Amino acid sequence: MATAETVLAEKQDGFLRITLNRPDRLNAFNEEMHHALRGQLKVAAETSDIRAVLLTGAGRAFCAGQDLSDRDMRDGSEAPDLGVTLETLYNPLVRQIRALEKPVICAVNGVAAGAGANIALACDIVLAARSARFIQAFSKIGLVPDSGGTWLLPRLIGEARAKALAMTGEPLNADTAADWGLIWKSVPDEELQSEAQSLASRLASGATKGLAATKRLIQDAADQPLDRQLDDERDAQRLAGRSSDYKEGVSAFLEKRPARFTGT
Ligand code: T3D
């Protein structure tokens, strides 16, 4: 399965592997890559036998954020309205990742800068190659962190570290990112793809409905009091308890065998 060459997509073992594919530009976003990526996320959402997504980058980078050659104003031209590009391109992408009712794993294979860093962080589980770096590059070009960065960073690592990363634009290495809780884990470079693949495959054979509800509950928790969260857990558990996968999970436990979840 392949689409426009800015993004490669391949179905593997129950999950969709999506690769950002502009390696000469460190996989920086142009408009075509936005549309191709969102198209593949839509395929993942709508295809029942795709039960997880693995997002990664081609070449030595994960993604360097916005392609700045599309923002060249040296001929005196007006700056584009960046509010429009956020509204029409970056924000819908982040919303789509967060709303996808399937786990999205991000394998950060190299530098993740600007929107590239924050799109990685918007994914559900982030693994990074030990040589990868996370850079809130925005301040270096006079911008503010976007793609959810100002929301995600303080929640993941606290205000002090969030502000320092955002204001200095200093790179954060993968080991420190994992130590700080910005990402799930840092792995040796040569193990990144196999480890991410086996995680994607494991989640793709999990209880998809339960995983989707878990994702939503944890995301929503950031904005609501415990009382409301308890109600939401009750409602989600009621639905999970009606799934075939719940029956299968309990039966498998009692029969001392691995569960065979179908995602239903
Ligand atoms: O505009 C809007 O719509 C608003 C939304 C904004 C969202 C954003 O993401 S703003 C932030 C944009 N991104 C950046 O500011 C990062 C720019 N890139 C860098 O700072 C560095 O390239 C990196 C730290 C990411 C990596 O450094 P390094 O030394 O490993 O690589 P390099 O030599 O700088 O880059 C290699 C090539 O990729 C180079 O091209 P060349 O010289 O080989 O032809 C470089 O120009 C190109 N490249 C890297 N990042 C971008 C890029 N080309 C276009 N846009 C980029 N963002």
Boltz pocket constraint, residues with backbone or C-beta under 6 A from the ligand:
constraints:
  - pocket:
      binder: B
      contacts: [[A, 23], [A, 24], [A, 25], [A, 26], [A, 28], [A, 63], [A, 64], [A, 65], [A, 66], [A, 67], [A, 68], [A, 69], [A, 71], [A, 82], [A, 85], [A, 86], [A, 90], [A, 111], [A, 113], [A, 114], [A, 115], [A, 116], [A, 135], [A, 137], [A, 138], [A, 141], [A, 143], [A, 146]]
      max_distance: 6.0
